Amino acid sequence: MKQLLFAAAAASALALPSAALAQDSPLTWAARLEQTYRIVPNVTYLTASNWEAKLDLYVTRTPDKPQPTLIYIHGGGWTGGTKEGSAAGFAAYLEMGLNIVNVEYRLARVAQAPAAVEDCRCALRWVIQHAKEYGIDVNRLVVSGGSAGGHLALTTGMLPASAGLDRQCPGPDNLKVAAIVNWYGISDVNELLDGPNMKAYAVTWLGSAPNRDEIARRVSPLTYVRAGLPPVLTIHGDADPTVPYTQSVRLHKALADAGVPNELMTMPGGKHGFDCCTLPQRIEAYARIREFLTKHHVLDAPRAPSTAGQARR
């Protein structure tokens, strides 16, 4: 499994311009990746609904030197998708110097809403509780995901304890992240249950409970917009047929009105999932993510090249 996942990461790296790739051949870069990180697959972080929720760790081989860490949550409309399906996209984050924690959660066939939201909060708690073991800097945690995973990244990073969605895994930990990177995630679940923007995946996740509108509000990121939230970067195509782009526009405005640092990166003509971006747009998105995480002190600013040698000439 390790060899397959590193091969996927290395393959995706071929399209990425970076300082490392500017200096190394792709094969050298891939070897350096394996030298730097280890993979710990399928660790159970929660058992609920008679189902074991697992995560994979791509973490530093030197845990005594904690690194910033990205918690990644896969998409699939809360009804499908796997954590393994996201692995090929991790090369850019590894190259930035981030550990990665790749999370799965209960899909609708196992448990309907709000189970997925609860699980991802539990994953965050597990990461905080096991940070020392895996070289994770708890002060530089980022949560990210695409589509339903973007929604879950938002709820994981925005929910207050008072929402009552941490009860599957109670504990004293401060469930706080340093930043959120939201790829075309849902921010208003209610909008997807009825009317012109109704989506079958949302209806399936909420089911037919008489209080489904109340549950939908309870799991909608827009419900929790307030001052003091971590910075949010949203990336969304303006031609997305699956998650309305207007939701990201509304989220951007609501966060700005609340004084939350946030950015909306619009992909002109971008659709959904892999089709969110052309190759140039995807490269630009990863550069924007690096810039955003550096700006908010998750990543260290790049060091200026030394001029000492030049001064001696």
N, C-alpha and C positions, 0 to 999 in steps of 0.2 A: 504493500500500500504506500509506504514512504516513497519508494522509487517512482511509482506512478504519479503521485501528487507533486513531487519535485519536478518530474518531467513536464507536467502540465504547467506548472509555474514558470519553468524555464522557457517553454514554448511561447507563452504569452509575453514573456519579457522581450522577445525578439522585436516586438512592435513598440517598445518603450524607449524613448530617448532619455538617458539619465547620465549622471556623472560616472556611475559605475560602468555602464555600457560604453561610454565614450572611451574609457581606458581599457576595458576588458573585452575579449571576444565573448559571444553568447555562451560558449561552453565553459569558459573560465568563470563567467558570472554565475552560471548554474552551480559550478563546483564550489564557488565562494558561498553561495546560498546554503548549500548543504553543510558546509563547514561552520556556518554561523548559527543555523537553526536546527532544532530537533522537532519531530512530530510525535505527539502523544495522542493517539486516536481513541475515540469512543469511550470517553470518561463519563460515567453517569453522574449528573449533577442534581437530579430530581427523579423521584418515582411518584407518579400521580395517575389516577384512572387505570391502575394496573399496567402502566406503561413506563418504561425507563427513558427519560430524556437524556440525550448524550451530547457531548461537545468534543471537538478536536482542538488541540493546542499546537500552534506553530510558534515555538518559543526559543528564546536565546539559550545557547549552551553554557552561558555564564550567568546563572541566576543571582549571583552575588552582586551583579551590576544591573539593577532593574531598568527595564525599558518601557517606553510608552506602548500601549497595547490597544489594538482595535478589536472590539467585540462585533462580529459580523453575523447577521441574521438573514437567512435566505428568504426569497419570495415564493409565490405560488398561490396567491389569493387565499391564504390560510387553509387551503384545501389540498395542496400538493406541493411539490418541490422537495429537495433534499439538501442537507448541508454539503454533501459531496459535490453537488452540481455547481457550487460556487467556487471551487478550489482554483480553477484556472485563472480567476480574476485577482488572485492574491499577490501576484508578483510585484505589482506597483507598490503595495503597502509594505511588503517585506523589504523592498529596495529603499523605502523611506526610513527603515529602521524600526518598524513597528512589529511587536509580537502580534499574533492573530489568534483569537478564540472564535471558533466557527460553531455556531449554535443551531441545534434542531429543537423543535417544540411540538406540542400536541396539535395535530391538524384536526380539522372539523370532524373527520370520521372517528377520531378517538374522543374528542371533547370539543364542544362548541364554545363560542365566546362566553366568558373572557379568558379561557384557558391559556391561549397562546401568549396573551399579555402577562399573565401570572408567571408562566414558565420563563419568559425572558427576564423578568425581574429577578427570578430565582437564579438564573444564570449569572446575572450581574453580582448578586450576593456571593455566589460560589467563587467567582473570579476574585472578588475582594478578599474573601476568607482564605484563598489559596495563593495569594499573590506572592508571598515570600518564597514558596516552593518552586514557582515557575518564573521568577525574575520579572514580575509585573509591577510597574510603578502605578499605584492606585491613584495618584494625583494627576496622572496623564492617561486616563481611560477615554477612549472614543467609542461610540456605538454607531453602527452603520448597517445598512441593508437596502435592498431594492424592492419596490412594490409593496407587498404585504410586509416584507422585511424592513422596508423604509418606515412603514407605519409602526412596526414593533420597535424599531430603533428610537423613534420619536417617543413612544409611550415609555420605553425603558428609561430614557433620559429625562423625561418631563414629569412623570407621575410623582405626586407627593404621597407620603405615607398615609395621609388621611383618605386617599382614594380607596383604601382597603383591598388593594390588589397584590399585597405582599404576604398574604396569610398562608399561602402554600409553604412558605419557607421563612417563618418569623426569625428575627434576630436583631441585635443592637446596631448593626452596621449602618453607616450613612451611605445610602445607595445614590451616590453622586458621580456624575461623569464630567469630563472636562470639555467635551464637544460632541456634537451629533452631525453625522454626514448622511443625509437623507436622499437616496436615489428614488425619485418619482413615487414616493410613498403616499398612502391615503391619510388624509388629516381629518376628514369628516365622514365617518362611517354611515351616519344617518342618510346622507345624500344618496348613497348607493343602494338603499333598500326599497325606494319607491321613486316614481316619476321618470323623467327622461334619462337620468343617469343611473337607473337601476342596473345592478350587476349581479349575475347569478352567483358568483363566488361569495359576495357579501351576504346574500340571502341565505346561502347554505351555511355560512359560518355563524350567523345569528340564529338560524332556525325559526321555529314558529312559536316561540315563547310569547305569552301575552304582553310581557314587558320588554320586548326586543328593542323598542325605541329607547327606552331607558338604558338598557345595556349598551346599545350603540353609542349613546352620548358618553357613557362611562368609559368607553374604550377609544374615544375620539381625541386625538392630540389637541384639536382646537379647544376642547373643554378646559385644558390645563394651561393655556397660555397665561403667563403672569411674569412680573418682574423677577429677575434673579435666576432665570433659567440659563443653562449652558449655551454657548454660541451654537447656531444651527446653520449648516450649509445645505441647501436643497438644489438638486440637479434634476431638471425635468424637461422633456421635449414638449413643444407646444402643439404637437399633433398626436398626442398620446390617446389612443382609442380605449384604453383599459382603465386608467386612472385619470380623471379630468385634470388637465393642466391648471384650470382655474382654482382647484383646491390648493395648489402650491402658491399661487398668487395670493389667495386669501390668508394662508398661513404666514407668508412673508409679511404682509401688511399687519396682521394681528401681532406678530412678534415685534415688529418695528414700533408699533403703537405702544407696546408694553415696555419698550426700552431694551429689548433683548438683542444683542448683536447677532445679526443673521444676514445671509446672502442668498439670493435666488439666481442660479445660473441656468438660463434658458437655452435649450438646444433647438435652434430653428429647424422645423420640419421633423424633429425627433419623435419617434413613436414609443413603443414600450419594450421593456426588457432589453435584450441584445440590440434591438433596433432603435434604442434611445439615441444612438450616436453613430456618426460616421467615425472612421479611424482618426482623422484629425480632431474631431470633437472629443473623442474619448481621451486622446493624448492631452488635449487642453483641459479636460475635466480633472485628470490626475494631477496636472500641474497646479490647477486651482485648489485642489484638496491640499496639496503640499503647502501652498502659500497660506491657505486658511489655517491649517494646523500650526504652522510656524507663527503666524500672526497672533494666535491665541495660546502660544507657549506650550503646546503639546509636543511639537518637534523643536529641536534646537535650531537656531538660525545657522545657515552654512557659514563656515569660517572663511574669511577673506584670505586669498592666497598670500603667502609670506613674500615680503619684498626685501627681506634681509640680504639674500644673495645678490639681488640687483644693486642694493645700496653699496655693497663692497666693490662692485665693478668700477 
